[in-house]
Amino acid sequence: MSSAADNICSGMSPVTPGRSPDIEMKANDCASPTSICPEISNRVSFAVEGNIGVGKSTFLELIKSDETLTRLVDLHEEPVAQWQAVGGNPKHNMLNAFYSDSTRHAYTFQNYVFITRFLQHHNAAMNPKAPCCLLERSVFTDCCVFAKTVLEEGLMTDLEGAVYHSWFNPVLQTLPHLVPDAFVYLRASPQSCYRRLCIRSRTEEAAVGLDYLGKIHDKHEAWFVHGSMPATITPTGQAVSCGKLGEDLDGTSAVNVRVLDGKHSHAMLDGKTAIVVDCDAHLDNTWDWLESSRADAPFEGKRDLLQGCRPLYKDAEPFGDELKDLFHQRLRARENPDHFVKQFNA
């Protein structure tokens, strides 16, 4: 029998006798987002996922430091500032409240995080500023990792979990453009993340311990490793599974391409591509890069990541324009995106 924690991220609807039919919203109950804003169908969206302190912000800083990429990529970092000052009032710090008293504020925090993330991603989709959208985490992070963890830890009651689930899936079914085209999973041990967390020294995260990071790590592993299959790339740039569900990563490579199984994450993620990047050995040097702003500081993880991603995009250009090329090639696989490419490649 599935638990409430399992259902919260499966895409399954809980058995609720007498439930109002109004809650059972389907994608065809509303106008398609692409009919309102046709550009949505021509955009490519990536979500960068990973544990607290793994190096997501560092990776995004490198993207922002490239002048060409800033014209090609509409980058959206997590709305942490909104969590630290609800309604613009710093006295209402939801992030600090959650870490200070998780039992009291777990449901409220998870609810608010989803709302702010949903509004951010929805507005970005409806008002495209670049051909590619890069998100720091996705709405699926909330249900597959954090909400599921607090529910399993008893910080949310089963009733609160059922309420969370009752609106999460209908929102996703109604607004499918919230589902990223692909995921980049930055993977590192809880110990590495804890060390980087201490370096970052965000006040609200002072109470985050190694045990909690271990649980968050396990949820990411269940999502992107145990809930996926090894993949090969076809000549058209599609990722096709070539191994067994949950098969170990290739330890000889810093980058592994996988295909997600929706039964082990969320139904709407079935068949999505996940690029798993080993960050244990490749992101440490970026702290020096951020502190000194030295353009020549090493970042082997970025190079490994881009080399691993290139097979996803046919007709690759020389490696000098790796990430620009990565985005362009994916765009060319979409229907009629030329007006976007020309606008941002002028």
N, C-alpha and C positions, 0 to 999 in steps of 0.2 A: 504494500500500500504506500502511495507517495505521501510525503509529508508536506506541510505548508511551505517549508523552506524550498523543497523541490519544485512545487508548483509556481512559486513566485518568479521563477526564471524559465519555465518550460514552455510558456505560451499556452498551457492548458487552462481551461476554465474550471474553477472549483465548483463542486456540486452544491448549489444553493437553491433549495426548494423555494418556490414562490418569488423568485428573483424577477425584478421588473424587466420586461423586454426592452425598455429604453436603454438599458445598460449594454445590451448586446449590440454594440455598434459595429458595423462592417465597413470595409474600405469603400464599397459602392454606395453607402448611405449618404455620402457627401460628395461634393464636386472634387474631382481629382486635383491635387496640388499642381500637377503638370498642366492641367487645363487653365488654371489661374495664372500660372507663371511658367510658360513653356521652357524657359531656360533651365529649369530644374532637371529636366531629362537629359540635358547636354552637359551637366556638371559631373565631376567625379569627386567623390568624397572618401577620405581616409580618416580613420580614427586611430590615434596613438594611445595604446593601452599599457598598463603596467602598474606595479606596486607603488606605494607611497615612497618617494625618494629614489626611484629607480633611475631617473634621469630624463623624464619626459620634458620638463621645462628646459633642460640643457639642450636637448635635441631641437626643440622649437626655437631656442635662441639662435642656434646655428642656421636654421631656416630663415629667420628674420634678418640675419646679418648679410644675406646674399641679396643684392639689389635686384637681380633678375627674378629670383624666386618670389620676392615680395610683390612683384607685378603679376605673377602667375598664380599665386596661392592666397586664398582668403583664409587666414589663420585665426582660429578661435581657441584661446586658452580657457581653462576652467574658470568660471565666474566666482573665484574665491573671495574677491572683494565684496560681492553681494552677500556671501555667507558670513563675512566678518562684520557687516553693517547692514542688517535687514532694513529695507526702506531708506537706506542712506544714513541710518542712525548707528554710530559706532557703539552705543550703549547696548544695542541688540546684536550681540555677536553670537550667531547661531553655531558657528564652528567651535568656538570656545565652550559654549554651553553643552554641546554634544560630548566633547572630550572630557569635560569636567564632571558631567553627570549623565552618562550614556543611557542608563535605564530610564531616566526621566525624559530625555530629549531624543531618543533614537528615532522614533517614528516621525516626529516633527521635522527632524533634520533630514531624514531620507526623503520625506515628502517635499521639503523645500529645495533640496538639491535637485531633485528631478524636475521640479517646476522651472527653476532658473536655467537648468541645462536645456530643457525642452524649448523654452522661449528663445534662448540664444541660438540653438540650432535651427529652429523653425524660422526665425527672422533672417538668419543667414541664407537659408534655402529660398525664401521668398524675395530676398533682395541680393541677388548674386553680384559680387564685386570682382570676381575672378573665375577663371574656368575650373579651378580646383579648390576644394574646400578641405582644410586640414583641421581636425578636431582633436583637442586634448581630452581624451576619453569620450565615450558616447553614452546615450541613455541606457544602453545595455549594461554598462558598468554598474549602474545602480542596482539593477535587479539580479544580475549574475554574480556580483561580488559583495558589495557593501550591505545592501538590504538583506541578502541571504545570510551573511555572516552575523549581523545583529539579531536576526530571527533565530538562528541556530544557537546563539549564545544566550537566548532568553531576554535580550534587551528590548525586543519587541514581542508582544503577545501574539498568539495565533490569530486572535481577532484583528489586531493591527496589521498582521501579515496578509490576512484575507482582504482587508480593506485596500491595502496597497495594491494587491494583485488585481482587485476588481476594476480599478481604473487604469492600471498600467497597460494591459493588453488592448483594451478598446482604443486608447489613445494611439498606440502604435499601428493598429489595424486601420485607423482612420487617416493617419498621416504617415504612410509608408516611406516618405522621403527622409524620415529620421533614421532610417537604416543605412549605415555606411556601405559603400561599395566594397571596401576591403579594410582589414585591420592590420596594424603594425604593433606587435606585442614585444615591448622591451622587457627582456627577461633577466632577472638577477636574483641571487639568493637573498633571503631575508636579512642575513648578516650584512651583506653589501649595502642593502637599502637602509638599514639602521645606521650604518656608518655615515652615509651620505645625508641622512635625515639630521643627524647631529651637527653636520657641517652647515646645513641650511639653517637650522636653529629657528624655525618658525614658532612663535610663542605658543600658539594653540596646540602644537604637536608635541609639546614637552611631555605629555602623558602617554604618548604612543610608545609602546614597548615592543621588544623583539617578538614576544608571543603573538601579539596582534598582527604584526607584519607577517608572521608565519602563516596565520590563518588567511590573510588576504592573498598571500602567495599561492596557497593551496587552491583557492578559488580561481585564480587566474590559470593555474596549471590545469585544473579540471575543464576550464573553458577552452583553452587554446592548445593544449597538448593531449590530455586524456580524451577530450571531446572532439578530436580532429584526426585526420588521416594525412600521411605524407602525400605530396602532390608533385606531378610533373607539369611542365608548361607545353601546351600545344603550339604549333606554328602561328595560330591566330591569337596567341597570348592568353588563352584560358588555362586556369589551373584545374587539373584533373587528378583525382585521387589515384594513387598507385600502391597503396599499402593498407594495412589493417587499422581499424579504429584504435586510438590510444597507443599506436606504435611509438617507440622511443624516438627522440630527435637524433639526427645525425650529429654525433658529438665532434666530428672532425670539421664541421662547417660552422661558422659564426652565424649563418643565416639559414633558416629552414622555411620552405613554403609548405603550407598545410591547407586542407579544405575542412571547413567546420561541418560537424554533424548536428543539425538542429535539435535532434532528440536529446542531446547532452548539453545544450545551452538554451537556445530559444528557437521556436519553429521558424521565425522570420530570418534567422541567420543560416539556415540550411544551405550548404553549397558555397558560402561566402569564403573568400580567400583570406588567409591569415599569414602574415610574414613574421616569423618568430626570430628575434635577434638576441644573441647572447651578449648581454651588457656587463657581465661580471668582470671581464677582462678588458673591455673597450671603452668604458665611459669614465673611469677614474681620472684620467688626465684632463678631462674637460673642466674640472674644477679650477685647475691652473689657468686654463684658457679664459674662463669667465672672470677670474680675479685680476688677471694681468692684461686682458683684451689683446693678447698676442695672436695675430692672424695666422701665424705659422705653428701654433700649438697643435700637437697631434690629436686626431680624433679618428682612430682606426675603425671604430664602430660605424661611423657614417659611411666610410668607404666600403666596408664589408656589407652594410645594409644595401647600398646602392648597387653593388655588384650582384648581390643576390636577387634584387628586384628587377634588374634589367631584362632577364628572360621573359618577364611578364609583358614586355612591350616590344613589339616587332620593329624592325627597321631602326634599331638603335644607332645613334650618332656616336662620335668619339666620346670617350669617358670624361673628357674635360667638362662637359655640360650634363653630368649624370642625372641630377635630380630634375633639371629643366626638361631633359629628354624623357625621363620617366613619366612626368605628367603629360607631356605632349603626346607620347605614343598611346597612352591610355585614352586620351581625348579623341584621337583619330579613330579609335575603335567604336566611338559613339556615333549616333546618327546626326549628321549635319551640325557638327560643332565648329565649322570653319570660321564663323563670325567671331567666336570667342578667341580662337587661336590667333587670327589675324589682329584682333584688337590688342592682345597682350604680347604679340610677338613683333610688333611694329618697331 
